[in-house]
Amino acid sequence: MPFLRLLVLVLLLGKGDPVCRLQGSAQPPELAQDGDLLIGGIFSFHINTIIYLFHHFTIFYHLSFNFREFKFAQAMIFAINEINKNPELLPNVKLGYKIYNNCGTMDILRAALALVSGLKGEVSDDNCTKSETVQISHFATCACLSNRKEYPTFFRTIPSDYYQSRALAMLVRHFGWTWIGAIAVNNQYGLDGIAAFIQAAQEYGVCIEYSEAFSLSDPPGSLQRIIEVIKHATSKVIMAFMSHREIKLLATELYKQNITGLQWVGSDAWITDHSLTDSEGHSILEGSLGFAVSQAKIPGLEEHLRISGNTVFDCSLNDSTNAQRKPCSGFESLQNVESQFTDVSDLRFTNNVYKSVYAVAHALDNLIKCEGWKTHKVLQKGKPVCCYDCIPCPAGEINSIHCMKCPPEYWSNNQRDACIPKVIEFLAYDEILGTLLALFSLLGVFLTMITTQVFYCHKETPLVRANNSELSFLLLFSLTLCFLCSLTFIGRPSEWSCMLRHTAFGITFVLCISCVLGKTIVVLMAFRATLPGSNVMKWFGPTQQRLSVLAFTLIQVVICILWLTINPPFPFENLLLYKDRIILECALGSAVGFWAVLGYIGLLALLCFLLAFLARKLPDNFNEAKLITFSMLIFCAVWVTFIPAYVSSPGKFTVAVEIFAILASSYGLLFCIFLPKCFIILLRPEQNTKKHIMGKTPNNYIYY
């Protein structure tokens, strides 16, 4: 299998001569492991300091070991070893690594060329002017690197500075700091970051007193000039967009000149750097604010760090790697050493390194598994075996080297090149069906209120009094609630709406049927009391009528409470009904609870129908039992046809069927019971007399 080199950090490969050559011999990596595929890494294991000799000359030398960068390298090694042990990821493939230590820009270039070219020290024309090496950074946040034309092979596991800069501007505005200074490192990271910050800050009404930049390679006068600017500035809040190296130098110089009382706002490159606590001017930075990369836990990393601390003891595993360091004896151990190197309580950029390695591994795994896949390649007849036609993937899958299924919540687009979220479907107010049902519901409320107004204005007339006005008004009120409860079935289902819609429907309909049942019992008992002087109605007077309605309704309330307590309805995403969309519906929770509510309504309706049927032929010019019989016939017919329609209707049409049943039965009760009375009250007032209503059997009718 050919070598495939993938770089974890940014490789600074610029355009230049047709051929790129290393000056001098190529240096071996600091840490290395052979493998079928190699992943390269460049880290800064040493912290540099600068000694100024003259205005035009600087000398770099290693001051101390950088534990954080070495931890990054060890996280990379740990991830590679973990992947090699995983039989599901890159099976039969061993990952290796080459990790270089860099000091300064030139060493980064040398390490980068060494990774791209091996030990040859030379890169060909094409590779020199345009890198084909994939680069994944855990730390490079410069917004400039998001330019896909300039950096087509660059990826990262950390957000661009564009977002951080705007967030820092919002942070400054949040604290009411409207007069601040800005300092950046004099490179593209700092200049682009501070420019984006200043633009966002000005949009938020924050004024910038000064904006300065410097770098470690600047002469001493450059830093002293900035110190003077800070010293004489009137703003006390400073935005510092730089790395830990520049902020250390700046804070140390401010400390030496006793410049205090400053509030620092920092970029993520230094705001969480533990090494700052050891710097001379760390007290200057106390109370600094900024945004940190999110923390994470990496199981097993701490143990790995404790047994891999050779460099901590200033020794080398390979004598040829670094002649300036003594060889390790083999007895060095970090088992009993507590340091920031072994501390895994604050893994931020370390986790980005870990994720970078796994991103590379998964990409390689997909690439290797796809190489031999021929499922959706069809050979062209009469052509060589290398000629084939591509068959489009079926719906729900996207084109790769082979077809890949989209996750359950996603579906393929028309081009079959991306998985897009499935459309979530429910009965909404803004669609035609939802709008029509809502309008019919509101129309029912309006007609009920008109009927109530007619009855109230004629409440003293014989027709209204003879048909039990109290139960009539309670029935009209319950019908209003029935029409309104249908609105709870329209719209996006939520936890509360799912519970409300079924319980409101069950209780309001029982209240409605209870009123009709009460009126039926009154009519039946009144006509059965045929003996002169009979006082049978005292057993079912107004008080008993109210109590019967209350008792019947309370039974339904208890059923609903038990349903909601044991297993209530809840919003549910139905992924099985349709492949290309998600049906958002209210699951019943307890099907027993739902059918108990519906069955109780049906039981009362059937009882009411039977009683009204028995009283339908009783003598009277205006026998209300006939109207109740017909209304209950319609009610029962609607709900009997509802059950099979409800069970067989797909998706949102299940809800539409339930709303239709509610509206149809409500309109049936309203029209059958009240429309004839309104007709007589408004259009035949001569029939609205006690004599006409009583007819030939004046003693057999009750009228309260």
C-alpha positions as CSV (number, residue, x, y, z in Angstrom):
1,M,0.0,0.0,0.0
2,P,1.5,3.4,-0.9
3,F,2.5,5.9,1.7
4,L,-0.1,8.6,2.4
5,R,1.3,11.4,4.5
6,L,-1.2,13.6,6.3
7,L,-0.2,16.6,8.3
8,V,-1.9,17.4,11.6
9,L,-0.6,21.0,11.8
10,V,-0.4,23.8,9.3
11,L,2.3,23.4,6.7
12,L,3.6,26.7,5.5
13,L,4.3,25.9,1.9
14,G,4.5,29.1,-0.1
15,K,4.9,29.7,-3.8
16,G,8.4,30.2,-4.9
17,D,11.0,28.6,-7.1
18,P,10.1,25.7,-9.4
19,V,11.9,23.4,-7.1
20,C,11.9,23.6,-3.2
21,R,15.1,22.4,-1.6
22,L,16.1,22.1,2.1
23,Q,19.2,24.0,3.0
24,G,21.5,21.4,4.6
25,S,20.6,17.8,5.5
26,A,17.1,16.7,6.4
27,Q,16.7,16.1,10.1
28,P,15.0,13.0,11.4
29,P,11.8,13.4,13.3
30,E,11.8,13.8,17.1
31,L,9.3,11.0,17.5
32,A,8.5,8.4,14.9
33,Q,6.7,5.0,14.4
34,D,6.6,3.0,11.2
35,G,3.3,2.1,9.7
36,D,1.4,1.4,6.4
37,L,0.2,5.0,6.5
38,L,2.0,7.9,8.1
39,I,0.6,10.9,9.8
40,G,2.9,13.8,10.3
41,G,2.9,16.4,13.1
42,I,4.7,19.6,13.9
43,F,4.8,20.9,17.4
44,S,6.8,23.5,19.4
45,F,8.4,21.5,22.2
46,H,10.5,24.4,23.4
47,I,9.7,27.9,24.6
48,N,11.9,30.5,22.9
49,T,13.2,33.8,24.4
50,I,14.8,36.7,22.6
51,I,18.0,38.5,23.5
52,Y,18.4,41.9,21.7
53,L,22.1,42.6,20.9
54,F,21.7,45.4,18.4
55,H,18.8,47.1,16.6
56,H,19.1,44.8,13.6
57,F,20.0,41.5,15.2
58,T,18.3,39.0,17.5
59,I,19.4,35.7,18.9
60,F,16.9,32.8,19.7
61,Y,17.7,30.2,22.2
62,H,15.7,27.5,24.0
63,L,14.7,28.6,27.5
64,S,12.6,25.7,28.7
65,F,10.5,22.8,27.7
66,N,6.9,23.4,26.6
67,F,4.8,20.8,28.3
68,R,1.6,21.8,26.6
69,E,3.0,21.3,23.1
70,F,4.5,18.0,24.2
71,K,1.1,16.9,25.5
72,F,-0.3,17.7,22.1
73,A,2.2,15.4,20.5
74,Q,1.4,12.7,23.0
75,A,-2.3,13.0,22.4
76,M,-1.6,12.5,18.7
77,I,0.4,9.3,19.5
78,F,-2.3,8.1,22.0
79,A,-5.0,8.5,19.3
80,I,-2.9,6.7,16.7
81,N,-2.3,3.8,19.1
82,E,-5.9,3.7,20.0
83,I,-6.9,3.5,16.3
84,N,-4.4,0.7,15.7
85,K,-6.1,-1.3,18.4
86,N,-9.6,-0.7,17.0
87,P,-10.6,-3.6,14.7
88,E,-13.5,-1.6,13.3
89,L,-11.4,1.4,12.1
90,L,-8.8,0.8,9.4
91,P,-8.7,-3.0,9.8
92,N,-5.4,-4.6,8.6
93,V,-3.8,-1.1,8.3
94,K,-1.3,0.2,10.8
95,L,-0.9,3.9,11.3
96,G,2.5,5.4,11.9
97,Y,3.7,8.9,12.7
98,K,6.5,11.4,12.3
99,I,6.5,14.2,14.7
100,Y,8.9,17.1,14.3
101,N,9.9,19.7,16.9
102,N,10.1,23.3,15.5
103,C,11.6,26.5,16.7
104,G,10.8,29.5,14.6
105,T,9.4,29.8,11.1
106,M,12.4,28.3,9.3
107,D,12.2,25.1,11.4
108,I,8.5,24.8,10.5
109,L,9.4,25.1,6.8
110,R,12.1,22.5,7.2
111,A,9.8,20.1,9.0
112,A,7.1,20.6,6.5
113,L,9.4,19.9,3.5
114,A,10.7,16.9,5.3
115,L,7.2,15.5,5.8
116,V,6.3,16.1,2.1
117,S,9.5,15.0,0.5
118,G,10.8,12.4,3.0
119,L,14.5,12.5,3.5
120,K,15.2,13.7,-0.1
121,G,15.2,17.3,0.9
122,E,13.6,18.3,-2.4
123,V,10.0,18.7,-3.7
124,S,9.1,18.7,-7.4
125,D,7.7,21.7,-9.3
126,D,4.0,20.8,-8.8
127,N,4.2,20.0,-5.1
128,C,6.3,23.0,-4.4
129,T,3.9,25.5,-5.9
130,K,0.7,23.7,-4.9
131,S,0.7,21.4,-1.9
132,E,-1.4,18.2,-2.2
133,T,-0.7,17.3,1.4
134,V,-3.9,17.4,3.6
135,Q,-3.3,19.7,6.5
136,I,-5.4,19.6,9.7
137,S,-4.8,22.1,12.4
138,H,-5.9,22.0,16.0
139,F,-4.8,25.6,16.8
140,A,-4.8,27.7,13.6
141,T,-7.8,30.0,13.8
142,C,-6.9,32.7,11.2
143,A,-10.0,33.6,9.2
144,C,-7.8,33.8,6.1
145,L,-7.4,30.0,6.1
146,S,-11.1,29.6,5.3
147,N,-10.4,30.7,1.7
148,R,-10.9,27.4,-0.2
149,K,-9.2,28.8,-3.4
150,E,-6.0,29.7,-1.6
151,Y,-6.0,26.7,0.9
152,P,-8.0,23.9,-0.7
153,T,-6.3,21.2,1.4
154,F,-6.5,22.9,4.7
155,F,-8.9,21.7,7.4
156,R,-9.2,22.4,11.2
157,T,-10.9,21.3,14.3
158,I,-11.3,24.8,15.7
159,P,-13.5,27.6,14.6
160,S,-12.3,30.6,12.6
161,D,-11.3,33.8,14.3
162,Y,-14.1,35.6,12.5
163,Y,-16.6,34.2,15.1
164,Q,-14.3,34.7,18.0
165,S,-13.6,38.3,17.1
166,R,-17.3,39.1,16.9
167,A,-18.0,37.3,20.2
168,L,-15.2,39.3,21.9
169,A,-16.8,42.5,20.6
170,M,-20.1,41.5,22.1
171,L,-18.4,40.6,25.4
172,V,-16.9,44.1,25.5
173,R,-20.3,45.7,24.8
174,H,-21.9,43.5,27.4
175,F,-19.7,45.0,30.2
176,G,-20.3,48.5,28.9
177,W,-16.7,49.2,27.9
178,T,-17.0,51.8,25.1
179,W,-13.5,53.2,25.2
180,I,-10.7,50.6,24.7
181,G,-7.3,49.9,23.2
182,A,-6.4,47.1,20.8
183,I,-3.0,45.3,20.4
184,A,-2.2,42.4,18.1
185,V,0.7,40.3,17.0
186,N,2.1,41.6,13.8
187,N,1.1,38.6,11.6
188,Q,-1.9,37.6,9.6
189,Y,-3.5,35.9,12.6
190,G,-3.3,39.0,14.8
191,L,-4.0,41.6,12.2
192,D,-7.0,39.8,10.7
193,G,-8.3,39.0,14.1
194,I,-8.0,42.5,15.5
195,A,-9.5,44.0,12.3
196,A,-12.6,41.8,12.6
197,F,-12.8,42.7,16.2
198,I,-12.6,46.5,15.6
199,Q,-15.2,46.3,12.8
200,A,-17.6,44.4,15.1
201,A,-16.9,46.6,18.1
202,Q,-17.6,49.8,16.1
203,E,-20.9,48.2,15.0
204,Y,-21.8,47.8,18.7
205,G,-20.9,51.4,19.5
206,V,-17.4,50.7,21.0
207,C,-14.7,53.2,20.3
208,I,-11.1,52.3,19.8
209,E,-8.5,54.7,21.3
210,Y,-5.5,53.1,19.6
211,S,-4.6,50.0,17.6
212,E,-1.0,48.7,17.7
213,A,0.9,45.6,16.6
214,F,4.2,44.0,17.3
215,S,6.1,40.7,17.0
216,L,8.8,38.9,18.8
217,S,11.3,39.7,16.0
218,D,10.7,43.5,16.3
219,P,13.5,45.7,17.7
220,P,13.2,46.7,21.4
221,G,12.0,50.2,20.4
222,S,8.8,48.8,18.9
223,L,7.7,47.3,22.1
224,Q,8.7,50.3,24.2
225,R,6.7,52.5,21.9
226,I,3.6,50.4,22.6
227,I,4.3,50.6,26.3
228,E,4.3,54.3,26.1
229,V,1.0,54.3,24.2
230,I,-0.6,52.2,26.9
231,K,1.0,54.3,29.7
232,H,-0.4,57.6,28.3
233,A,-3.8,56.2,27.1
234,T,-7.0,57.1,28.9
235,S,-8.6,53.8,28.2
236,K,-8.1,51.0,30.8
237,V,-9.5,48.1,28.8
238,I,-7.1,46.4,26.3
239,M,-8.1,43.8,23.6
240,A,-5.0,41.6,23.0
241,F,-5.1,39.4,19.9
242,M,-1.9,37.4,20.1
243,S,-0.3,34.2,21.3
244,H,1.1,33.4,24.8
245,R,4.6,34.3,23.6
246,E,3.7,38.0,22.8
247,I,1.4,38.5,25.8
248,K,4.2,37.2,28.1
249,L,6.7,39.7,26.7
250,L,4.2,42.5,26.9
251,A,3.0,41.7,30.4
252,T,6.6,41.4,31.7
253,E,7.5,44.8,30.4
254,L,4.4,46.4,31.8
255,Y,5.2,44.8,35.2
256,K,8.7,46.1,35.1
257,Q,7.4,49.6,34.6
258,N,4.7,49.2,37.2
259,I,1.8,49.9,34.8
260,T,-1.2,48.4,36.5
261,G,-5.0,48.8,36.7
262,L,-5.6,47.4,33.2
263,Q,-8.5,45.1,32.2
264,W,-7.4,42.6,29.6
265,V,-9.7,40.9,27.0
266,G,-7.8,38.1,25.3
267,S,-8.0,35.7,22.3
268,D,-8.2,32.0,23.0
269,A,-4.5,31.5,22.0
270,W,-3.4,32.8,25.4
271,I,-6.4,33.2,27.7
272,T,-6.2,29.6,29.0
273,D,-2.5,29.0,28.7
274,H,-1.2,27.7,32.0
275,S,2.4,28.7,31.3
276,L,1.4,32.3,31.8
277,T,1.2,31.7,35.6
278,D,5.0,31.2,35.6
279,S,5.8,34.4,33.8
280,E,7.2,37.4,35.6
281,G,4.3,39.7,34.8
282,H,1.5,37.3,35.3
283,S,-0.1,39.5,38.0
284,I,-0.7,42.1,35.3
285,L,-3.0,39.7,33.5
286,E,-5.1,38.7,36.5
287,G,-8.9,39.1,35.8
288,S,-8.5,38.7,32.0
289,L,-11.6,37.8,30.1
290,G,-12.0,35.8,26.9
291,F,-13.6,32.7,25.3
292,A,-12.1,29.3,25.8
293,V,-12.2,26.3,23.6
294,S,-14.6,23.8,25.1
295,Q,-13.3,21.2,27.4
296,A,-13.4,17.4,26.9
297,K,-12.4,14.1,28.5
298,I,-10.2,11.6,26.7
299,P,-10.3,8.3,28.6
300,G,-6.9,6.6,29.0
301,L,-4.9,9.7,28.1
302,E,-3.7,10.4,31.7
303,E,-2.1,7.0,32.0
304,H,-0.5,7.3,28.6
305,L,1.0,10.7,29.6
306,R,2.4,9.3,32.8
307,I,4.5,6.6,31.1
308,S,5.7,8.8,28.1
309,G,7.7,11.6,29.8
310,N,11.2,11.0,28.4
311,T,11.5,14.6,27.2
312,V,10.5,15.9,30.6
313,F,13.7,14.5,31.9
314,D,15.8,16.2,29.1
315,C,16.8,12.9,27.5
316,S,16.4,11.4,24.0
317,L,15.4,7.9,23.0
318,N,17.5,8.2,19.9
319,D,21.1,9.4,20.1
320,S,21.0,10.5,16.5
321,T,17.9,12.6,17.0
322,N,19.4,15.2,19.2
323,A,23.1,15.1,20.0
324,Q,22.7,17.9,22.6
325,R,20.6,15.8,24.9
326,K,21.8,12.7,26.9
327,P,20.2,9.3,26.1
328,C,17.4,8.2,28.3
329,S,18.4,5.6,30.9
330,G,15.0,3.8,30.9
331,F,14.3,4.5,34.5
332,E,12.5,7.8,34.0
333,S,8.8,7.8,35.0
334,L,6.0,10.2,35.6
335,Q,4.0,7.8,37.8
336,N,4.6,9.9,40.9
337,V,4.9,13.3,39.3
338,E,2.0,15.7,39.3
339,S,2.5,18.4,36.7
340,Q,0.7,20.3,34.0
341,F,1.8,17.7,31.6
342,T,-0.1,14.9,33.3
343,D,-3.1,17.1,34.2
344,V,-6.1,16.1,32.1
345,S,-8.7,18.2,33.9
346,D,-8.6,20.9,31.3
347,L,-8.3,19.3,27.9
348,R,-9.1,21.9,25.3
349,F,-6.6,22.2,22.3
350,T,-5.4,18.7,23.3
351,N,-8.9,17.4,22.4
352,N,-8.6,19.2,19.0
353,V,-5.4,17.3,18.3
354,Y,-7.2,14.0,19.3
355,K,-10.2,14.8,17.0
356,S,-7.8,15.7,14.1
357,V,-6.2,12.3,14.2
358,Y,-9.6,10.6,14.3
359,A,-10.8,12.8,11.4
360,V,-7.8,11.6,9.3
361,A,-8.5,7.9,10.3
362,H,-12.1,8.0,9.4
363,A,-11.3,9.7,6.1
364,L,-8.7,7.0,5.3
365,D,-11.1,4.3,6.4
366,N,-13.8,5.5,4.1
367,L,-11.3,5.9,1.2
368,I,-9.9,2.3,1.6
369,K,-13.4,0.7,1.9
370,C,-14.6,2.6,-1.1
371,E,-11.8,1.6,-3.4
372,G,-13.1,-1.8,-4.4
373,W,-16.8,-1.0,-4.3
374,K,-18.5,-1.6,-7.7
375,T,-22.2,-1.8,-6.7
376,H,-23.3,1.2,-8.6
377,K,-20.9,1.0,-11.5
378,V,-22.2,-0.9,-14.5
379,L,-19.8,-2.0,-17.3
380,Q,-20.5,-0.6,-20.7
381,K,-21.2,-3.3,-23.2
382,G,-18.4,-4.0,-25.7
383,K,-16.1,-1.6,-23.9
384,P,-13.0,-2.3,-21.8
385,V,-13.5,-3.1,-18.1
386,C,-12.4,0.4,-17.1
387,C,-15.4,1.9,-18.9
388,Y,-18.6,1.9,-16.9
389,D,-21.8,3.9,-16.4
390,C,-22.9,5.3,-13.0
391,I,-26.4,4.4,-11.8
392,P,-28.0,7.1,-9.7
393,C,-28.5,6.1,-6.1
394,P,-32.0,5.3,-4.9
395,A,-34.0,7.9,-2.9
396,G,-32.7,8.2,0.6
397,E,-29.1,7.5,-0.4
398,I,-26.3,9.8,-1.7
399,N,-23.6,9.3,-4.3
400,S,-20.2,8.5,-3.1
401,I,-17.9,5.8,-4.6
402,H,-20.8,3.7,-3.4
403,C,-24.3,4.7,-2.3
404,M,-24.6,5.7,1.3
405,K,-27.8,5.8,3.2
406,C,-28.8,9.0,4.9
407,P,-29.4,9.0,8.7
408,P,-33.0,8.3,9.8
409,E,-33.8,12.0,10.2
410,Y,-32.4,12.9,6.8
411,W,-33.2,12.3,3.1
412,S,-31.3,12.7,-0.1
413,N,-31.8,15.8,-2.2
414,N,-32.7,15.7,-5.9
415,Q,-29.1,15.6,-7.0
416,R,-28.3,12.7,-4.6
417,D,-25.2,14.5,-3.4
418,A,-26.2,15.6,0.1
419,C,-28.4,14.4,2.9
420,I,-30.9,17.1,3.9
421,P,-33.2,17.2,7.0
422,K,-36.5,15.6,6.3
423,V,-39.6,17.8,6.1
424,I,-41.5,17.7,9.4
425,E,-45.2,17.4,8.6
426,F,-48.1,18.2,10.8
427,L,-51.6,19.8,10.4
428,A,-50.7,23.5,10.4
429,Y,-52.9,26.6,10.4
430,D,-51.2,28.0,7.3
431,E,-52.2,25.1,5.0
432,I,-55.6,24.9,3.3
433,L,-56.9,21.9,5.3
434,G,-55.9,23.5,8.6
435,T,-57.3,26.9,7.6
436,L,-60.6,25.4,6.6
437,L,-61.0,23.4,9.7
438,A,-60.1,26.4,11.9
439,L,-62.7,28.5,10.0
440,F,-65.4,25.9,10.5
441,S,-64.5,25.7,14.2
442,L,-64.8,29.5,14.6
443,L,-68.0,29.6,12.6
444,G,-69.4,27.0,15.0
445,V,-68.5,29.2,17.9
446,F,-70.1,32.2,16.2
447,L,-73.3,30.4,15.5
448,T,-73.5,29.1,19.1
449,M,-73.0,32.6,20.5
450,I,-75.8,33.9,18.2
451,T,-78.1,31.1,19.4
452,T,-77.2,31.9,23.0
453,Q,-78.0,35.5,22.3
454,V,-81.4,34.6,20.8
455,F,-82.3,32.4,23.8
456,Y,-81.1,35.0,26.3
457,C,-83.2,37.7,24.7
458,H,-86.3,35.4,24.7
459,K,-85.6,33.6,28.0
460,E,-89.0,34.5,29.4
461,T,-91.0,33.1,26.4
462,P,-92.8,29.8,26.8
463,L,-90.7,27.9,24.3
464,V,-87.4,28.6,26.1
465,R,-88.9,28.1,29.5
466,A,-90.7,24.8,28.5
467,N,-87.4,23.3,27.3
468,N,-85.4,23.8,30.5
469,S,-83.6,27.0,30.0
470,E,-80.8,26.3,32.5
471,L,-79.8,23.1,30.8
472,S,-80.2,24.8,27.4
473,F,-77.7,27.5,28.3
474,L,-75.3,25.0,29.8
475,L,-75.5,22.9,26.6
476,L,-74.8,26.0,24.5
477,F,-71.7,26.7,26.7
478,S,-70.5,23.2,26.3
479,L,-71.0,23.3,22.5
480,T,-68.8,26.4,22.4
481,L,-66.1,24.5,24.2
482,C,-66.5,21.6,21.8
483,F,-65.9,23.9,18.8
484,L,-63.0,25.6,20.5
485,C,-61.3,22.3,21.5
486,S,-60.9,21.3,17.9
487,L,-58.4,24.2,17.5
488,T,-56.0,22.5,19.9
489,F,-55.6,19.7,17.3
490,I,-54.2,22.2,14.8
491,G,-50.6,23.4,14.9
492,R,-47.2,21.9,15.9
493,P,-47.7,19.2,18.6
494,S,-46.1,19.9,21.9
495,E,-46.1,18.2,25.3
496,W,-48.8,20.4,26.6
497,S,-50.9,20.6,23.4
498,C,-50.9,16.8,23.2
499,M,-52.3,16.4,26.7
500,L,-54.7,19.3,26.3
501,R,-56.3,18.3,23.0
502,H,-57.5,14.8,24.1
503,T,-58.5,15.7,27.7
504,A,-60.3,18.9,26.6
505,F,-62.2,17.0,23.9
506,G,-63.2,14.2,26.3
507,I,-64.4,16.5,29.1
508,T,-66.2,19.0,26.9
509,F,-68.1,16.3,25.0
510,V,-69.2,14.5,28.2
511,L,-70.4,17.9,29.5
512,C,-72.3,18.3,26.3
513,I,-73.9,14.8,26.2
514,S,-74.6,15.1,30.0
515,C,-76.7,18.2,29.3
516,V,-78.6,16.4,26.5
517,L,-79.1,13.4,28.7
518,G,-80.5,15.5,31.4
519,K,-82.9,17.2,29.0
520,T,-84.0,13.7,27.7
521,I,-84.6,12.4,31.2
522,V,-86.7,15.5,32.1
523,V,-88.9,15.0,29.0
524,L,-89.3,11.3,29.6
525,M,-90.2,11.6,33.2
526,A,-92.6,14.5,32.6
527,F,-94.6,12.6,30.1
528,R,-94.6,9.4,32.2
529,A,-96.1,11.3,35.2
530,T,-99.7,10.8,33.9
531,L,-101.5,10.5,37.1
532,P,-103.2,13.7,38.4
533,G,-101.3,15.2,41.3
534,S,-98.2,13.1,40.7
535,N,-95.1,14.5,42.2
536,V,-92.5,12.3,40.4
537,M,-90.7,15.4,39.1
538,K,-89.6,16.3,42.6
539,W,-87.1,13.4,42.3
540,F,-85.5,15.0,39.2
541,G,-85.9,18.7,39.7
542,P,-83.4,21.5,38.8
543,T,-81.0,20.5,41.7
544,Q,-80.9,16.8,40.6
545,Q,-80.4,17.8,37.0
546,R,-77.3,19.9,37.9
547,L,-75.9,17.1,40.1
548,S,-76.5,14.5,37.3
549,V,-74.5,16.7,34.8
550,L,-71.8,17.2,37.4
551,A,-71.6,13.5,38.3
552,F,-71.4,12.4,34.6
553,T,-68.7,14.9,33.9
554,L,-66.6,14.1,37.0
555,I,-66.4,10.5,35.9
556,Q,-64.7,11.6,32.7
557,V,-62.4,14.0,34.6
558,V,-61.2,11.1,36.7
559,I,-60.6,9.0,33.6
560,C,-58.5,11.9,32.1
561,I,-56.5,12.4,35.3
562,L,-55.7,8.7,35.5
563,W,-54.6,8.8,31.8
564,L,-52.4,11.9,32.3
565,T,-50.9,10.5,35.4
566,I,-50.1,6.9,34.2
567,N,-49.1,7.4,30.6
568,P,-50.1,10.8,29.0
569,P,-50.0,11.7,25.3
570,F,-46.7,13.1,24.0
571,P,-45.3,14.5,20.8
572,F,-43.8,11.8,18.6
573,E,-41.8,11.9,15.4
574,N,-43.1,9.1,13.2
575,L,-40.3,8.0,10.9
576,L,-41.9,4.9,9.6
577,L,-45.1,6.1,7.9
578,Y,-43.3,7.9,5.1
579,K,-39.7,7.5,4.0
580,D,-39.1,11.1,2.8
581,R,-40.7,13.1,5.6
582,I,-41.3,13.0,9.3
583,I,-44.8,13.0,10.7
584,L,-45.0,14.9,13.9
585,E,-48.0,13.7,15.8
586,C,-49.3,13.1,19.3
587,A,-48.8,9.6,20.5
588,L,-51.7,8.4,22.7
589,G,-49.4,7.3,25.5
590,S,-51.9,4.9,26.9
591,A,-54.3,3.6,24.2
592,V,-56.5,2.3,27.0
593,G,-56.9,5.8,28.3
594,F,-57.8,7.1,24.9
595,W,-60.4,4.5,24.2
596,A,-61.8,4.7,27.7
597,V,-62.4,8.5,27.1
598,L,-64.0,7.8,23.8
599,G,-66.0,4.8,25.0
600,Y,-67.4,6.7,27.9
601,I,-68.6,9.4,25.5
602,G,-70.2,6.7,23.3
603,L,-71.9,5.1,26.3
604,L,-73.5,8.3,27.3
605,A,-74.5,9.1,23.7
606,L,-76.1,5.6,23.3
607,L,-78.0,5.9,26.6
608,C,-79.2,9.4,25.6
609,F,-80.3,8.0,22.2
610,L,-82.3,5.1,23.7
611,L,-84.1,7.4,26.2
612,A,-84.9,9.9,23.5
613,F,-86.1,7.2,21.2
614,L,-88.5,5.9,23.9
615,A,-90.0,9.4,24.3
616,R,-90.1,10.4,20.6
617,K,-93.9,9.5,20.2
618,L,-95.1,11.2,23.3
619,P,-97.9,13.7,22.5
620,D,-96.9,17.3,22.2
621,N,-96.9,20.0,19.6
622,F,-93.2,20.5,20.3
623,N,-91.8,17.3,21.6
624,E,-88.0,17.9,22.2
625,A,-87.4,14.2,22.4
626,K,-87.7,13.9,18.6
627,L,-85.0,16.5,18.2
628,I,-82.7,14.9,20.7
629,T,-83.3,11.5,19.0
630,F,-82.3,12.8,15.6
631,S,-79.3,14.7,17.0
632,M,-78.0,11.6,18.9
633,L,-78.5,9.5,15.7
634,I,-76.2,11.9,13.8
635,F,-73.8,12.0,16.8
636,C,-73.5,8.2,17.0
637,A,-73.3,7.8,13.2
638,V,-70.4,10.3,13.1
639,W,-68.4,8.6,15.8
640,V,-69.1,5.1,14.6
641,T,-67.7,6.0,11.1
642,F,-64.9,7.9,12.9
643,I,-63.2,4.8,14.3
644,P,-62.3,3.0,11.1
645,A,-61.5,6.3,9.4
646,Y,-59.2,7.3,12.4
647,V,-57.4,4.0,12.3
648,S,-56.8,3.9,8.5
649,S,-56.0,7.6,7.9
650,P,-52.3,8.3,7.4
651,G,-50.2,11.1,9.0
652,K,-51.8,14.4,9.6
653,F,-55.1,13.2,8.1
654,T,-55.7,11.2,11.3
655,V,-55.9,14.6,13.1
656,A,-58.1,16.0,10.4
657,V,-60.5,13.1,10.7
658,E,-60.7,13.6,14.5
659,I,-61.4,17.3,14.0
660,F,-64.0,16.6,11.4
661,A,-65.8,14.2,13.8
662,I,-65.8,16.8,16.6
663,L,-67.1,19.5,14.3
664,A,-69.7,17.3,12.6
665,S,-71.2,16.0,15.9
666,S,-71.1,19.5,17.4
667,Y,-72.9,21.0,14.4
668,G,-75.4,18.1,14.5
669,L,-76.3,18.9,18.1
670,L,-76.5,22.6,17.5
671,F,-78.7,22.4,14.4
672,C,-80.9,19.5,15.5
673,I,-81.7,20.8,19.0
674,F,-81.6,24.6,18.6
675,L,-82.3,25.5,15.0
676,P,-86.1,24.5,15.1
677,K,-86.5,26.6,18.3
678,C,-84.7,29.6,16.8
679,F,-86.9,29.3,13.7
680,I,-90.1,29.5,15.8
681,I,-88.7,32.3,18.1
682,L,-87.6,34.5,15.2
683,L,-89.9,33.6,12.3
684,R,-93.0,32.0,13.9
685,P,-93.5,34.0,17.1
686,E,-97.3,33.2,17.0
687,Q,-96.4,29.6,17.9
688,N,-94.2,30.7,20.8
689,T,-97.2,30.5,23.2
690,K,-98.0,28.4,26.2
691,K,-101.3,27.2,24.6
692,H,-99.7,26.1,21.4
693,I,-96.8,24.3,23.0
694,M,-99.1,22.4,25.5
695,G,-101.5,21.4,22.8
696,K,-104.1,18.8,24.0
697,T,-102.1,17.5,27.0
698,P,-101.4,20.5,29.1
699,N,-100.8,18.4,32.3
700,N,-98.1,16.2,30.8
701,Y,-95.4,18.8,30.1
702,I,-92.9,20.3,32.5
703,Y,-91.6,23.7,31.6
704,Y,-88.7,24.7,33.8
